[in-house]
Amino acid sequence: MVRGLDHMSYDKRLKVLGLLSHEQRRLRGDLIEAYKILNGKDIVDKATFFQLSPTVSTLRGHDMKLFIPRARLHVRKYFFSHRVVPHWNSLPQHVVNAPSVNSFKSRSDTYWHDMDVKSR
């Protein structure tokens, strides 16, 4: 839809326009929703979706690490509460302990951008 970019690949167009891919947007939305559930910003019982890891004190990273339950079926494996946990657990302490949703968004965007720059 943008003139001059029709000959470029999807990835190249996203990079030129400074946009995220569909997968990255979905992950960002999942992490924001997990933050809201775990911090009581959404009116849902967090125990319905997540269980805090029982070994939090011995783990590296932040103090809100989540337990990854075993999923036997692919239907459960790709459910929100399973697919977001590894990404949530990889976030640093300052991102997870953000005081508001907007600061969580800002801190997580900065963190993922910095991680992307380092991986190049």
NORPE-V761276 format. One record per residue. N is the residue number from 1. PHI is phi in radians with two decimals (NA if undefined). Layout:
# NORPE-V761276
n = (N | N)
phi = (PHI | PHI)
This chain:
# NORPE-V761276
n = (1 | 2 | 3 | 4 | 5 | 6 | 7 | 8 | 9 | 10 | 11 | 12 | 13 | 14 | 15 | 16 | 17 | 18 | 19 | 20 | 21 | 22 | 23 | 24 | 25 | 26 | 27 | 28 | 29 | 30 | 31 | 32 | 33 | 34 | 35 | 36 | 37 | 38 | 39 | 40 | 41 | 42 | 43 | 44 | 45 | 46 | 47 | 48 | 49 | 50 | 51 | 52 | 53 | 54 | 55 | 56 | 57 | 58 | 59 | 60 | 61 | 62 | 63 | 64 | 65 | 66 | 67 | 68 | 69 | 70 | 71 | 72 | 73 | 74 | 75 | 76 | 77 | 78 | 79 | 80 | 81 | 82 | 83 | 84 | 85 | 86 | 87 | 88 | 89 | 90 | 91 | 92 | 93 | 94 | 95 | 96 | 97 | 98 | 99 | 100 | 101 | 102 | 103 | 104 | 105 | 106 | 107 | 108 | 109 | 110 | 111 | 112 | 113 | 114 | 115 | 116 | 117 | 118 | 119 | 120)
phi = (NA | -1.70 | -1.11 | 1.55 | -1.91 | -1.17 | -1.50 | -1.53 | -1.26 | -1.00 | -1.09 | -1.15 | -1.09 | -1.07 | -1.14 | -1.11 | -1.48 | 1.24 | -1.88 | -1.63 | -1.29 | -1.03 | -1.10 | -1.19 | -1.15 | -1.15 | -1.08 | -1.06 | -1.11 | -1.10 | -1.16 | -1.11 | -1.15 | -1.08 | -1.03 | -1.12 | -1.18 | -1.23 | -1.83 | 1.28 | -1.39 | -1.80 | -1.56 | -2.43 | -1.36 | -1.13 | -1.20 | -1.14 | -1.83 | -2.29 | -2.33 | -1.13 | -1.16 | -1.24 | -1.88 | -1.02 | -1.17 | -1.74 | -1.66 | -1.39 | 1.64 | -1.66 | -1.61 | -2.01 | -1.09 | -1.86 | -1.35 | -1.78 | -1.24 | -1.29 | -2.05 | -1.48 | -1.84 | -1.12 | -1.02 | -1.31 | -1.06 | -1.76 | -1.26 | -0.81 | -1.21 | -1.72 | -1.27 | -1.51 | -1.05 | -1.06 | -1.25 | -1.09 | -1.14 | -1.47 | -1.25 | -1.35 | -0.99 | -1.16 | -1.35 | -1.14 | -1.59 | -1.06 | -1.31 | -2.50 | -1.12 | -1.12 | -1.22 | -1.09 | -1.04 | -1.10 | -1.16 | -1.21 | -1.07 | -1.10 | -1.07 | -1.17 | -1.12 | -1.11 | -1.14 | -1.18 | -1.16 | -1.19 | -1.38 | -1.39)
